[in-house]
Amino acid sequence: MTARRVASALRAADKRAVSRTPASGAGALRQDRIYQAISDAIIEHRLQPGARLREDALAEVFGVSRTGIRKVLQRLAMDQLITLTPGKGASVTRPSAEEAREVFDARRMVECGLMRQLARQIDEAALAALRALAEQEQQALAARDQSAAIKCSAEFHSQLAVLAGNQTLASFVVQLCSRSSLILAVYGNAGNLGCDCTDHNRLITLLEGRDGEAAAAFMAQHLDAIEGSLAIADSPQTTPDLQDIFAAYRG
């Protein structure tokens, strides 16, 4: 991905951040909850790439109108988590091999740069927050809770960007981490979480020592390792059991 294309994507991410500002009212809050529930299911691989998301089925699961579901799906499409196809409806986005490479190129360009900035300004409170996320990831792995571990890993990278203080870049990194989860689901091996949580602890140590250059180099190595663990392979599209996936929402 070229610098020009990254800049274009950053401008789009900034616009999406503005458009996603929550509206007031009970209806908007419910839509936010539904958005988060579907987003989490995608990031945690409970909804697989290519899975169809029927408006009527989602409306029944969440107990809202199809109009409300349609608004949520439009937000998810803006974040590139789902694809809306005329005449076919919504499905979880299935990234191509080229898109996968572009996402990791963008992550290296953005996240490595943020490490230098973060190392200059990080404080004890920020380090404690990062350690807590790394510990949660380790606990999830020990409990063999793959969904929770995937979510913790994405949150760790997103939090690094937030702590660096650039909200536009942070919004972009959050989107890239979500798309990386899709890429892992398509091209990763069974049980592949992408990130090694020991890498995250090493990164915290480098940031604590305020060694921005070493942190940036290690981040590049970390992202290279994730990308290197992937293998391109086709997988069949599936029809998910939405009642089962979102059972907790109804409870």
FENTAHU-V263864 format. One line per field, one symbol per residue. phi: phi as a letter, one per 30 degrees, with the letter a starting at -180 (. if undefined). psi: psi as a letter, one per 40 degrees, with the letter a starting at -180 (. if undefined). A space follows every 10 residues. Layout:
# FENTAHU-V263864
phi=???
psi=???
This chain:
# FENTAHU-V263864
phi=.ddddddddd dddddddddc eeddjddddd ddddeddded ddddidcdej ddbdeddddd dcibdddddd dddddddddi dbccceicjc bddcdddddd dddddddddd dddddddddd bdbddddddd dddddddddd dddhcddddd ddddddddde ddddjcdddd dddedddddd ddddddcdde idcidcdddd dddddddddh cddddddddd dddddddddc bdadbddbcd dddddcdddd d
psi=hidddddddd ddddddddde hhiiiddddd dddddddddd dddeedhihe highdddddd defiiddddd ddddddddef dihhhhedai ihhhiidddd dddddddddd dddddddddd eiaddddddd dddddddddd ddefgddddd dddddddddd dddeehdddd dddddddddd ddddddeiih ehecihdddd ddddddddef gddddddddd dddddddeei hhiiiiiihi gddddfddde .
